[in-house]
């Protein structure tokens, strides 16, 4: 299982359209478009999971730098999520 990062997505891109873009290169297990937690609007990037690592590598090579819905895609292997320090609150004590 390989996780792929897709950046510079059109804000009109749907999970179905992204799945259709990747499926010619192999089996797509999951598509996730990242949205803003406050507005629910797409943030312009997402992640695709592909079951076969070889197919995922071929998809990355084939789709990186291509035009999709008027935008040039950035397609790379996703890096593991790094932990960021918690925070917020601007120094207020929470009760």
Biopython code that builds the backbone (N, CA, C, O; Angstrom):
import numpy as np
from Bio.PDB.StructureBuilder import StructureBuilder

atoms = [
    (1, "UNK", "N", (0.862, -1.180, 0.000)),
    (1, "UNK", "CA", (0.000, 0.000, 0.000)),
    (1, "UNK", "C", (0.900, 1.232, 0.000)),
    (1, "UNK", "O", (1.780, 1.371, 0.849)),
    (2, "UNK", "N", (0.670, 2.118, -0.955)),
    (2, "UNK", "CA", (1.466, 3.336, -1.046)),
    (2, "UNK", "C", (0.541, 4.538, -1.021)),
    (2, "UNK", "O", (-0.498, 4.553, -1.681)),
    (3, "UNK", "N", (0.928, 5.540, -0.254)),
    (3, "UNK", "CA", (0.159, 6.772, -0.134)),
    (3, "UNK", "C", (0.811, 7.831, -1.018)),
    (3, "UNK", "O", (2.022, 8.043, -0.949)),
    (4, "UNK", "N", (0.008, 8.495, -1.846)),
    (4, "UNK", "CA", (0.505, 9.468, -2.818)),
    (4, "UNK", "C", (-0.071, 10.843, -2.484)),
    (4, "UNK", "O", (-1.267, 10.982, -2.228)),
    (5, "UNK", "N", (0.797, 11.854, -2.490)),
    (5, "UNK", "CA", (0.381, 13.240, -2.305)),
    (5, "UNK", "C", (0.106, 13.849, -3.679)),
    (5, "UNK", "O", (0.891, 13.671, -4.611)),
    (6, "UNK", "N", (-1.011, 14.568, -3.801)),
    (6, "UNK", "CA", (-1.337, 15.271, -5.038)),
    (6, "UNK", "C", (-1.579, 16.728, -4.685)),
    (6, "UNK", "O", (-2.534, 17.050, -3.978)),
    (7, "UNK", "N", (-0.722, 17.603, -5.172)),
    (7, "UNK", "CA", (-0.834, 19.031, -4.887)),
    (7, "UNK", "C", (-1.240, 19.826, -6.104)),
    (7, "UNK", "O", (-1.176, 19.338, -7.233)),
    (8, "UNK", "N", (-1.659, 21.059, -5.865)),
    (8, "UNK", "CA", (-2.092, 22.008, -6.885)),
    (8, "UNK", "C", (-3.369, 21.550, -7.588)),
    (8, "UNK", "O", (-3.546, 21.758, -8.788)),
    (9, "UNK", "N", (-4.250, 20.923, -6.812)),
    (9, "UNK", "CA", (-5.533, 20.487, -7.363)),
    (9, "UNK", "C", (-6.445, 21.682, -7.585)),
    (9, "UNK", "O", (-6.416, 22.654, -6.831)),
    (10, "UNK", "N", (-7.238, 21.596, -8.613)),
    (10, "UNK", "CA", (-8.288, 22.573, -8.852)),
    (10, "UNK", "C", (-9.278, 22.482, -7.692)),
    (10, "UNK", "O", (-9.541, 21.392, -7.184)),
    (11, "UNK", "N", (-9.824, 23.615, -7.276)),
    (11, "UNK", "CA", (-10.785, 23.594, -6.179)),
    (11, "UNK", "C", (-12.093, 22.925, -6.586)),
    (11, "UNK", "O", (-12.917, 22.601, -5.731)),
    (12, "UNK", "N", (-12.287, 22.718, -7.880)),
    (12, "UNK", "CA", (-13.463, 22.027, -8.375)),
    (12, "UNK", "C", (-13.267, 20.531, -8.537)),
    (12, "UNK", "O", (-14.204, 19.827, -8.912)),
    (13, "UNK", "N", (-12.067, 20.030, -8.260)),
    (13, "UNK", "CA", (-11.786, 18.602, -8.413)),
    (13, "UNK", "C", (-12.602, 17.801, -7.396)),
    (13, "UNK", "O", (-12.767, 18.217, -6.250)),
    (14, "UNK", "N", (-13.106, 16.652, -7.834)),
    (14, "UNK", "CA", (-13.875, 15.787, -6.944)),
    (14, "UNK", "C", (-13.108, 14.485, -6.718)),
    (14, "UNK", "O", (-12.174, 14.165, -7.453)),
    (15, "UNK", "N", (-13.514, 13.744, -5.697)),
    (15, "UNK", "CA", (-12.880, 12.454, -5.448)),
    (15, "UNK", "C", (-13.064, 11.536, -6.653)),
    (15, "UNK", "O", (-12.169, 10.760, -6.990)),
    (16, "UNK", "N", (-14.224, 11.626, -7.299)),
    (16, "UNK", "CA", (-14.489, 10.783, -8.462)),
    (16, "UNK", "C", (-13.579, 11.135, -9.644)),
    (16, "UNK", "O", (-13.083, 10.244, -10.334)),
    (17, "UNK", "N", (-13.362, 12.440, -9.875)),
    (17, "UNK", "CA", (-12.517, 12.834, -11.004)),
    (17, "UNK", "C", (-11.051, 12.463, -10.763)),
    (17, "UNK", "O", (-10.335, 12.103, -11.697)),
    (18, "UNK", "N", (-10.613, 12.552, -9.511)),
    (18, "UNK", "CA", (-9.231, 12.176, -9.188)),
    (18, "UNK", "C", (-9.062, 10.664, -9.300)),
    (18, "UNK", "O", (-8.048, 10.186, -9.808)),
    (19, "UNK", "N", (-10.052, 9.914, -8.829)),
    (19, "UNK", "CA", (-10.009, 8.457, -8.952)),
    (19, "UNK", "C", (-9.921, 8.068, -10.439)),
    (19, "UNK", "O", (-9.146, 7.186, -10.808)),
    (20, "UNK", "N", (-10.712, 8.726, -11.276)),
    (20, "UNK", "CA", (-10.695, 8.437, -12.711)),
    (20, "UNK", "C", (-9.338, 8.763, -13.335)),
    (20, "UNK", "O", (-8.919, 8.099, -14.283)),
    (21, "UNK", "N", (-8.652, 9.774, -12.816)),
    (21, "UNK", "CA", (-7.327, 10.137, -13.311)),
    (21, "UNK", "C", (-6.291, 9.062, -12.974)),
    (21, "UNK", "O", (-5.425, 8.755, -13.793)),
    (22, "UNK", "N", (-6.381, 8.490, -11.768)),
    (22, "UNK", "CA", (-5.380, 7.533, -11.296)),
    (22, "UNK", "C", (-5.681, 6.086, -11.692)),
    (22, "UNK", "O", (-4.749, 5.294, -11.836)),
    (23, "UNK", "N", (-6.942, 5.719, -11.870)),
    (23, "UNK", "CA", (-7.286, 4.323, -12.122)),
    (23, "UNK", "C", (-6.658, 3.707, -13.368)),
    (23, "UNK", "O", (-6.405, 2.502, -13.359)),
    (24, "UNK", "N", (-6.389, 4.459, -14.448)),
    (24, "UNK", "CA", (-5.710, 3.813, -15.576)),
    (24, "UNK", "C", (-4.312, 3.288, -15.225)),
    (24, "UNK", "O", (-3.746, 2.487, -15.969)),
    (25, "UNK", "N", (-3.759, 3.739, -14.095)),
    (25, "UNK", "CA", (-2.410, 3.333, -13.699)),
    (25, "UNK", "C", (-2.413, 2.217, -12.665)),
    (25, "UNK", "O", (-1.357, 1.670, -12.344)),
    (26, "UNK", "N", (-3.594, 1.869, -12.134)),
    (26, "UNK", "CA", (-3.670, 0.790, -11.160)),
    (26, "UNK", "C", (-4.887, 0.937, -10.260)),
    (26, "UNK", "O", (-5.720, 1.826, -10.442)),
    (27, "UNK", "N", (-4.964, 0.041, -9.287)),
    (27, "UNK", "CA", (-6.099, 0.005, -8.370)),
    (27, "UNK", "C", (-5.984, 1.106, -7.320)),
    (27, "UNK", "O", (-4.995, 1.184, -6.590)),
    (28, "UNK", "N", (-7.001, 1.949, -7.257)),
    (28, "UNK", "CA", (-7.049, 3.035, -6.272)),
    (28, "UNK", "C", (-7.875, 2.551, -5.088)),
    (28, "UNK", "O", (-9.046, 2.203, -5.243)),
    (29, "UNK", "N", (-7.262, 2.531, -3.902)),
    (29, "UNK", "CA", (-7.958, 2.072, -2.706)),
    (29, "UNK", "C", (-8.766, 3.181, -2.059)),
    (29, "UNK", "O", (-9.864, 2.948, -1.553)),
    (30, "UNK", "N", (-8.212, 4.401, -2.077)),
    (30, "UNK", "CA", (-8.862, 5.501, -1.368)),
    (30, "UNK", "C", (-8.426, 6.827, -1.964)),
    (30, "UNK", "O", (-7.277, 6.981, -2.378)),
    (31, "UNK", "N", (-9.345, 7.789, -2.006)),
    (31, "UNK", "CA", (-9.052, 9.164, -2.419)),
    (31, "UNK", "C", (-9.529, 10.070, -1.300)),
    (31, "UNK", "O", (-10.653, 9.930, -0.817)),
    (32, "UNK", "N", (-8.679, 11.000, -0.885)),
    (32, "UNK", "CA", (-9.057, 11.944, 0.168)),
    (32, "UNK", "C", (-8.619, 13.354, -0.244)),
    (32, "UNK", "O", (-7.427, 13.623, -0.389)),
    (33, "UNK", "N", (-9.591, 14.243, -0.429)),
    (33, "UNK", "CA", (-9.294, 15.652, -0.702)),
    (33, "UNK", "C", (-9.332, 16.385, 0.633)),
    (33, "UNK", "O", (-10.325, 16.310, 1.356)),
    (34, "UNK", "N", (-8.265, 17.085, 0.957)),
    (34, "UNK", "CA", (-8.176, 17.798, 2.231)),
    (34, "UNK", "C", (-8.999, 19.081, 2.145)),
    (34, "UNK", "O", (-8.900, 19.847, 1.186)),
    (35, "UNK", "N", (-9.814, 19.289, 3.179)),
    (35, "UNK", "CA", (-10.660, 20.484, 3.233)),
    (35, "UNK", "C", (-10.342, 21.303, 4.470)),
    (35, "UNK", "O", (-9.823, 20.787, 5.460)),
    (36, "UNK", "N", (-10.661, 22.583, 4.399)),
    (36, "UNK", "CA", (-10.498, 23.479, 5.534)),
    (36, "UNK", "C", (-11.506, 23.095, 6.605)),
    (36, "UNK", "O", (-12.690, 22.928, 6.310)),
    (37, "UNK", "N", (-11.056, 22.954, 7.831)),
    (37, "UNK", "CA", (-11.974, 22.482, 8.869)),
    (37, "UNK", "C", (-13.034, 23.508, 9.236)),
    (37, "UNK", "O", (-14.101, 23.137, 9.726)),
    (38, "UNK", "N", (-12.765, 24.795, 9.010)),
    (38, "UNK", "CA", (-13.738, 25.826, 9.349)),
    (38, "UNK", "C", (-14.763, 26.044, 8.238)),
    (38, "UNK", "O", (-15.959, 26.157, 8.509)),
    (39, "UNK", "N", (-14.300, 26.104, 6.992)),
    (39, "UNK", "CA", (-15.199, 26.428, 5.875)),
    (39, "UNK", "C", (-15.670, 25.202, 5.104)),
    (39, "UNK", "O", (-16.694, 25.252, 4.422)),
    (40, "UNK", "N", (-14.929, 24.099, 5.208)),
    (40, "UNK", "CA", (-15.268, 22.913, 4.443)),
    (40, "UNK", "C", (-14.835, 22.988, 2.989)),
    (40, "UNK", "O", (-15.086, 22.058, 2.223)),
    (41, "UNK", "N", (-14.192, 24.075, 2.597)),
    (41, "UNK", "CA", (-13.727, 24.252, 1.222)),
    (41, "UNK", "C", (-12.440, 23.455, 0.982)),
    (41, "UNK", "O", (-11.615, 23.330, 1.887)),
    (42, "UNK", "N", (-12.263, 22.917, -0.228)),
    (42, "UNK", "CA", (-11.025, 22.192, -0.537)),
    (42, "UNK", "C", (-9.804, 23.099, -0.379)),
    (42, "UNK", "O", (-9.870, 24.299, -0.645)),
    (43, "UNK", "N", (-8.687, 22.505, 0.060)),
    (43, "UNK", "CA", (-7.448, 23.263, 0.261)),
    (43, "UNK", "C", (-6.484, 23.132, -0.910)),
    (43, "UNK", "O", (-5.397, 23.709, -0.876)),
    (44, "UNK", "N", (-6.860, 22.380, -1.952)),
    (44, "UNK", "CA", (-6.021, 22.306, -3.144)),
    (44, "UNK", "C", (-5.035, 21.156, -3.160)),
    (44, "UNK", "O", (-4.143, 21.110, -4.008)),
    (45, "UNK", "N", (-5.189, 20.220, -2.220)),
    (45, "UNK", "CA", (-4.335, 19.034, -2.250)),
    (45, "UNK", "C", (-5.086, 17.854, -1.658)),
    (45, "UNK", "O", (-6.128, 18.011, -1.023)),
    (46, "UNK", "N", (-4.532, 16.670, -1.881)),
    (46, "UNK", "CA", (-5.179, 15.473, -1.369)),
    (46, "UNK", "C", (-4.229, 14.296, -1.388)),
    (46, "UNK", "O", (-3.048, 14.428, -1.710)),
    (47, "UNK", "N", (-4.773, 13.138, -1.035)),
    (47, "UNK", "CA", (-3.984, 11.918, -0.947)),
    (47, "UNK", "C", (-4.726, 10.784, -1.624)),
    (47, "UNK", "O", (-5.950, 10.685, -1.550)),
    (48, "UNK", "N", (-3.959, 9.930, -2.288)),
    (48, "UNK", "CA", (-4.489, 8.760, -2.961)),
    (48, "UNK", "C", (-3.748, 7.559, -2.400)),
    (48, "UNK", "O", (-2.523, 7.587, -2.282)),
    (49, "UNK", "N", (-4.472, 6.511, -2.055)),
    (49, "UNK", "CA", (-3.846, 5.254, -1.645)),
    (49, "UNK", "C", (-4.006, 4.266, -2.782)),
    (49, "UNK", "O", (-5.100, 4.073, -3.310)),
    (50, "UNK", "N", (-2.894, 3.642, -3.150)),
    (50, "UNK", "CA", (-2.922, 2.606, -4.176)),
    (50, "UNK", "C", (-2.402, 1.318, -3.554)),
    (50, "UNK", "O", (-1.423, 1.325, -2.808)),
    (51, "UNK", "N", (-3.076, 0.205, -3.872)),
    (51, "UNK", "CA", (-2.772, -1.077, -3.247)),
    (51, "UNK", "C", (-1.405, -1.631, -3.650)),
    (51, "UNK", "O", (-0.745, -2.291, -2.847)),
    (52, "UNK", "N", (-0.981, -1.371, -4.868)),
    (52, "UNK", "CA", (0.249, -1.946, -5.390)),
    (52, "UNK", "C", (1.319, -0.863, -5.508)),
    (52, "UNK", "O", (1.106, 0.152, -6.171)),
    (53, "UNK", "N", (2.474, -1.079, -4.862)),
    (53, "UNK", "CA", (3.547, -0.075, -4.883)),
    (53, "UNK", "C", (4.067, 0.197, -6.287)),
    (53, "UNK", "O", (4.363, 1.344, -6.622)),
    (54, "UNK", "N", (4.183, -0.833, -7.108)),
    (54, "UNK", "CA", (4.666, -0.651, -8.475)),
    (54, "UNK", "C", (3.714, 0.207, -9.296)),
    (54, "UNK", "O", (4.147, 1.078, -10.050)),
    (55, "UNK", "N", (2.414, -0.042, -9.148)),
    (55, "UNK", "CA", (1.421, 0.764, -9.856)),
    (55, "UNK", "C", (1.463, 2.211, -9.361)),
    (55, "UNK", "O", (1.322, 3.145, -10.150)),
    (56, "UNK", "N", (1.656, 2.389, -8.068)),
    (56, "UNK", "CA", (1.729, 3.741, -7.495)),
    (56, "UNK", "C", (2.920, 4.498, -8.066)),
    (56, "UNK", "O", (2.802, 5.675, -8.407)),
    (57, "UNK", "N", (4.064, 3.833, -8.173)),
    (57, "UNK", "CA", (5.259, 4.480, -8.734)),
    (57, "UNK", "C", (5.018, 4.887, -10.189)),
    (57, "UNK", "O", (5.430, 5.965, -10.617)),
    (58, "UNK", "N", (4.349, 4.015, -10.941)),
    (58, "UNK", "CA", (4.039, 4.334, -12.340)),
    (58, "UNK", "C", (3.083, 5.524, -12.420)),
    (58, "UNK", "O", (3.243, 6.388, -13.282)),
    (59, "UNK", "N", (2.103, 5.576, -11.541)),
    (59, "UNK", "CA", (1.155, 6.697, -11.517)),
    (59, "UNK", "C", (1.866, 8.002, -11.193)),
    (59, "UNK", "O", (1.597, 9.030, -11.814)),
    (60, "UNK", "N", (2.776, 7.964, -10.218)),
    (60, "UNK", "CA", (3.536, 9.166, -9.853)),
    (60, "UNK", "C", (4.342, 9.651, -11.051)),
    (60, "UNK", "O", (4.319, 10.837, -11.382)),
    (61, "UNK", "N", (5.057, 8.729, -11.701)),
    (61, "UNK", "CA", (5.887, 9.095, -12.856)),
    (61, "UNK", "C", (5.037, 9.637, -14.005)),
    (61, "UNK", "O", (5.435, 10.584, -14.684)),
    (62, "UNK", "N", (3.875, 9.039, -14.217)),
    (62, "UNK", "CA", (3.035, 9.436, -15.351)),
    (62, "UNK", "C", (2.296, 10.753, -15.108)),
    (62, "UNK", "O", (2.079, 11.515, -16.050)),
    (63, "UNK", "N", (1.907, 11.032, -13.861)),
    (63, "UNK", "CA", (1.017, 12.164, -13.609)),
    (63, "UNK", "C", (1.698, 13.412, -13.052)),
    (63, "UNK", "O", (1.137, 14.504, -13.144)),
    (64, "UNK", "N", (2.885, 13.277, -12.482)),
    (64, "UNK", "CA", (3.562, 14.462, -11.944)),
    (64, "UNK", "C", (3.864, 15.455, -13.069)),
    (64, "UNK", "O", (4.467, 15.098, -14.081)),
    (65, "UNK", "N", (3.440, 16.691, -12.878)),
    (65, "UNK", "CA", (3.693, 17.736, -13.865)),
    (65, "UNK", "C", (2.663, 17.802, -14.982)),
    (65, "UNK", "O", (2.790, 18.632, -15.882)),
    (66, "UNK", "N", (1.637, 16.941, -14.945)),
    (66, "UNK", "CA", (0.617, 16.972, -15.984)),
    (66, "UNK", "C", (-0.474, 17.983, -15.646)),
    (66, "UNK", "O", (-0.637, 18.388, -14.495)),
    (67, "UNK", "N", (-1.216, 18.377, -16.675)),
    (67, "UNK", "CA", (-2.319, 19.320, -16.496)),
    (67, "UNK", "C", (-3.588, 18.551, -16.150)),
    (67, "UNK", "O", (-3.924, 17.563, -16.804)),
    (68, "UNK", "N", (-4.289, 19.011, -15.117)),
    (68, "UNK", "CA", (-5.569, 18.421, -14.717)),
    (68, "UNK", "C", (-6.501, 19.555, -14.330)),
    (68, "UNK", "O", (-6.267, 20.261, -13.349)),
    (69, "UNK", "N", (-7.549, 19.721, -15.102)),
    (69, "UNK", "CA", (-8.539, 20.772, -14.872)),
    (69, "UNK", "C", (-7.885, 22.158, -14.802)),
    (69, "UNK", "O", (-8.246, 22.996, -13.975)),
    (70, "UNK", "N", (-6.911, 22.370, -15.696)),
    (70, "UNK", "CA", (-6.277, 23.681, -15.805)),
    (70, "UNK", "C", (-5.162, 23.954, -14.820)),
    (70, "UNK", "O", (-4.658, 25.076, -14.769)),
    (71, "UNK", "N", (-4.759, 22.971, -14.037)),
    (71, "UNK", "CA", (-3.680, 23.155, -13.065)),
    (71, "UNK", "C", (-2.611, 22.094, -13.290)),
    (71, "UNK", "O", (-2.925, 20.962, -13.656)),
    (72, "UNK", "N", (-1.339, 22.458, -13.072)),
    (72, "UNK", "CA", (-0.233, 21.521, -13.201)),
    (72, "UNK", "C", (-0.063, 20.787, -11.878)),
    (72, "UNK", "O", (0.251, 21.397, -10.856)),
    (73, "UNK", "N", (-0.271, 19.476, -11.902)),
    (73, "UNK", "CA", (-0.239, 18.686, -10.676)),
    (73, "UNK", "C", (1.170, 18.443, -10.165)),
    (73, "UNK", "O", (2.119, 18.311, -10.937)),
    (74, "UNK", "N", (1.282, 18.389, -8.834)),
    (74, "UNK", "CA", (2.489, 17.941, -8.162)),
    (74, "UNK", "C", (2.139, 16.602, -7.526)),
    (74, "UNK", "O", (1.360, 16.550, -6.575)),
    (75, "UNK", "N", (2.711, 15.520, -8.047)),
    (75, "UNK", "CA", (2.381, 14.176, -7.581)),
    (75, "UNK", "C", (3.657, 13.523, -7.068)),
    (75, "UNK", "O", (4.607, 13.317, -7.824)),
    (76, "UNK", "N", (3.674, 13.198, -5.776)),
    (76, "UNK", "CA", (4.847, 12.581, -5.152)),
    (76, "UNK", "C", (4.393, 11.538, -4.136)),
    (76, "UNK", "O", (3.218, 11.463, -3.778)),
    (77, "UNK", "N", (5.351, 10.738, -3.682)),
    (77, "UNK", "CA", (5.030, 9.827, -2.586)),
    (77, "UNK", "C", (4.808, 10.668, -1.336)),
    (77, "UNK", "O", (5.591, 11.570, -1.041)),
    (78, "UNK", "N", (3.739, 10.371, -0.606)),
    (78, "UNK", "CA", (3.422, 11.137, 0.602)),
    (78, "UNK", "C", (4.449, 10.829, 1.689)),
    (78, "UNK", "O", (4.868, 9.685, 1.869)),
    (79, "UNK", "N", (4.839, 11.868, 2.400)),
    (79, "UNK", "CA", (5.737, 11.694, 3.539)),
    (79, "UNK", "C", (4.893, 11.392, 4.771)),
    (79, "UNK", "O", (3.747, 11.834, 4.857)),
    (80, "UNK", "N", (5.439, 10.655, 5.717)),
    (80, "UNK", "CA", (4.681, 10.398, 6.945)),
    (80, "UNK", "C", (4.364, 11.709, 7.666)),
    (80, "UNK", "O", (5.159, 12.649, 7.650)),
    (81, "UNK", "N", (3.209, 11.752, 8.287)),
    (81, "UNK", "CA", (2.800, 12.948, 9.018)),
    (81, "UNK", "C", (3.722, 13.140, 10.213)),
    (81, "UNK", "O", (3.963, 12.208, 10.980)),
    (82, "UNK", "N", (4.236, 14.354, 10.364)),
    (82, "UNK", "CA", (5.092, 14.647, 11.507)),
    (82, "UNK", "C", (4.243, 15.218, 12.625)),
    (82, "UNK", "O", (3.247, 15.901, 12.389)),
    (83, "UNK", "N", (4.654, 14.926, 13.839)),
    (83, "UNK", "CA", (3.891, 15.470, 14.965)),
    (83, "UNK", "C", (4.307, 16.917, 15.170)),
    (83, "UNK", "O", (5.490, 17.260, 15.174)),
    (84, "UNK", "N", (3.303, 17.740, 15.337)),
    (84, "UNK", "CA", (3.554, 19.148, 15.593)),
    (84, "UNK", "C", (3.128, 19.430, 17.018)),
    (84, "UNK", "O", (2.183, 18.819, 17.518)),
    (85, "UNK", "N", (3.816, 20.353, 17.678)),
    (85, "UNK", "CA", (3.420, 20.649, 19.047)),
    (85, "UNK", "C", (2.007, 21.216, 19.092)),
    (85, "UNK", "O", (1.602, 21.994, 18.229)),
    (86, "UNK", "N", (1.282, 20.813, 20.103)),
    (86, "UNK", "CA", (-0.061, 21.357, 20.296)),
    (86, "UNK", "C", (0.048, 22.827, 20.617)),
    (86, "UNK", "O", (1.148, 23.366, 20.738)),
    (87, "UNK", "N", (-1.039, 23.443, 20.748)),
    (87, "UNK", "CA", (-0.936, 24.859, 21.075)),
    (87, "UNK", "C", (-2.209, 25.570, 20.753)),
    (87, "UNK", "O", (-3.303, 25.007, 20.803)),
    (88, "UNK", "N", (-2.044, 26.802, 20.428)),
    (88, "UNK", "CA", (-3.212, 27.640, 20.237)),
    (88, "UNK", "C", (-3.601, 28.206, 21.585)),
    (88, "UNK", "O", (-2.911, 27.984, 22.580)),
    (89, "UNK", "N", (-4.662, 28.909, 21.622)),
    (89, "UNK", "CA", (-5.137, 29.438, 22.879)),
    (89, "UNK", "C", (-4.466, 30.723, 23.302)),
    (89, "UNK", "O", (-4.946, 31.394, 24.217)),
    (90, "UNK", "N", (-3.376, 31.083, 22.667)),
    (90, "UNK", "CA", (-2.677, 32.336, 22.933)),
    (90, "UNK", "C", (-2.381, 32.549, 24.410)),
    (90, "UNK", "O", (-2.510, 33.656, 24.933)),
    (91, "UNK", "N", (-1.979, 31.465, 25.074)),
    (91, "UNK", "CA", (-1.569, 31.596, 26.469)),
    (91, "UNK", "C", (-2.719, 31.594, 27.453)),
    (91, "UNK", "O", (-2.501, 31.749, 28.655)),
    (92, "UNK", "N", (-3.934, 31.421, 26.973)),
    (92, "UNK", "CA", (-5.070, 31.378, 27.904)),
    (92, "UNK", "C", (-5.082, 30.048, 28.614)),
    (92, "UNK", "O", (-4.724, 29.014, 28.050)),
    (93, "UNK", "N", (-5.493, 30.094, 29.838)),
    (93, "UNK", "CA", (-5.666, 28.853, 30.571)),
    (93, "UNK", "C", (-7.044, 28.300, 30.259)),
    (93, "UNK", "O", (-8.041, 29.017, 30.343)),
    (94, "UNK", "N", (-7.100, 27.048, 29.905)),
    (94, "UNK", "CA", (-8.388, 26.416, 29.583)),
    (94, "UNK", "C", (-8.919, 25.718, 30.817)),
    (94, "UNK", "O", (-8.177, 24.998, 31.487)),
    (95, "UNK", "N", (-10.168, 25.914, 31.126)),
    (95, "UNK", "CA", (-10.777, 25.307, 32.324)),
    (95, "UNK", "C", (-11.547, 24.127, 31.957)),
    (95, "UNK", "O", (-12.134, 23.479, 32.823)),
]
sb = StructureBuilder()
sb.init_structure("model")
sb.init_model(0)
sb.init_chain("A")
sb.init_seg("    ")
for serial, (resi, resn, name, xyz) in enumerate(atoms, 1):
    if name == "N":
        sb.init_residue(resn, " ", resi, " ")
    sb.init_atom(name, np.array(xyz, "f"), 0.0, 1.0, " ", f" {name:<3s}", serial, name[0])
structure = sb.get_structure()
